[in-house]
Amino acid sequence: MAMAGAGAERDALELELELEKLLECPICMEPFTDPKMLSCYHTFCEKCLQDLYNNSGRSGNLYCPTCRKQTSVPADGITGVPNDFKMNEMKDVIGRVQTRVRPQGNVSNPSQTRPGDNACNPCQASNQIVPATWRCIHCEMMYCEDCMDVHNSHSLFKRHEVLRLHQSTVTWGMCEVRLK
């Protein structure tokens, strides 16, 4: 378990997760792709809005799934709904911040890593040496149990592949696949 001094780094990780949550489409629960803004100022992925519009009978109007306010769909369809440029800018900025903050590639062969070989990256950033027991292949980060709980608590990371370091298994959500 991580020491209390690592709390600041976990707080920073939780803040990062909150920011990423803002970049998540409320329909598909994934990071926005081609974000579009309805007249009520709620934002959704273009594909999600297209699916919603197709399923609504294409009456020329679309009701916001969040607030139920009606938006008139332009003649050129969902592609004519205004782009949310600010959402795209936020995605870019957060992506750049993550690239600068996260250490890259600490493990050359994650399937042969043992606990104690590497420290938890968030704890290490707070000058705490806590053995890592997990590695997220997607984030390229090593985590102790506490920090892994924070990582897994966010829906954006639900499809990340995580490796328990003392086993040769990769975990996707609730499923484990044995590595050969």
N, C-alpha and C positions, 0 to 999 in steps of 0.2 A: 504494500500500500504506500502511496506517495506521502511525503511529509507535508505538514501544514504550510511550509514556506513555498511550496509549489502551487499554492492557491492562486497567486496572482497570474501565473501562466494559464491555469485552468480557466480563470475568469476571462483572460484574453481569448482563449479558445472558444469559450461560450459566447463572447461578444462577436467573434468571427462567424460563429454558427448563426447568430441572430441576424447578422448582415446578409449572410447567404440565404436565410429564410425569406428576406425581403425580395430576393431575386428568384423566388420560386413561384411558378404558376399555380394558382389555387385550383385549377381544374386537374392538371396532370401531376401536380406535386413534384415536378422536375424543374431544373433551372430554365428560365425563359429562353425560348428560341423564337426569333422574329417577334418581339413583343409588340402588341397592338393595344391602343388605349381607347376605351369606349367613351361615350359622351359623359358618363358619370365619373370618369377619371380612374376607373379600375382597369388593370392591365392583365392581359392573358396572352398565351402563345397564339400566333396566327393559326396554326393547325388546330388547336383546341377550339378557337372561335369558329373555324370553318366546319369542324365536326358538329359543334353545337348548332350552327346555322343550318347545316344540312338536315339535322335531326328535327329541327323546328318547323320544317315545311317551307323554308325559304320565302317567307311572307314579306320580305323587305324590311323587317324589323327584327331586332335581336334583344332579348332581355338579359341583363347582366346577371350572371349566376351568384354574384355576391349581394347586390342590393336590389335586384329585380327591376331596375330602371330601364326603360325602353331606349334603344339606340336605333336610329334609322341606318340601314345598311346602304352604302353608296351603290350607284348603278354598276360599278365594276366589282361588286361583291366585297368579301372580307379583305381582299388585298387593298381596297380603297379606304379601309378604316385606318385612321392615323397611326403611324409608328410611334412607339414610346422611345424617343431618342435618349431621354434621361436615363431610362432603365438600361439601355445598351451602354451608356457611359458608365453607369455604376458597375455593371458587370465587368467592363474593361479595367476600371480602377481597382476593384477588389481582386481581380485576377492578377494584376501587377503587384499588389501588396502581398498576396499569397506567395508569388514567385520569389519576392525579395526576402520574406520572413522565413519560409520553410527551408530547412536544409535539404539538399538534394542527394539522393542515392547513398545512404549510409551503409548499405548492405550489398555486397557484391553477389552473394548467393543466398537469398532469404530462406530457402528450404533447408539450409545447413546451419542456420543461426541458432544458438542456444541462449537461454536466459542468462543474463550476466555478461554476455559478450558485448552488449550495447546497452546504453542507458536510454530511458524514456526521453524523447526529444523535448516535449513541453516542460518536463521537470528539469531537464538539463539546462534549458534556457533560463530557468530561475535558480541556477547554480545548485541544484539538488541532483544527487546521483541516485537514481531509482532504477533498478533493473527493468528493462523492457521485457514484456511478455507477449506483446503483439506487434505486428507490423502491418500497416495498411499499404498494400501494393500500389493503390491509386495515388495516395497522398505522398508516398515514399517517406513515411514517418514511422518511428518506433514509439510504442505507447506502453505505459504500465497499465494495470487493471483499471485504476481510477480514471486515467485520461482516455482509455479505450471506451469506458462507459459514456463519457462526454461525447466522444466521436460518434458512437453508435446511437446516441439519443437524437440525432438530427436526421430528418428524412432525406436530406440531400445525399447522405452517405450510405443509404440503404443498399445500394448496389455495389459499394466498394468491396473489393476482395481483401480480406484480412487473413493474416497468417498467424496462428499461435506458434510462437517460436520454438517451443519444446516438442512440437509435433510436426510431421510432414503433411499437414492438411491446410487447404485454403478454404475459408468460409465465405459463402455468399449469403448474407442474411442468416437464415436458420439452417442452411444446408452446408454440409462439409463434403469436400471432394478430396480423396486420397491422392497425393502426388506420387508419381512413379520415379 
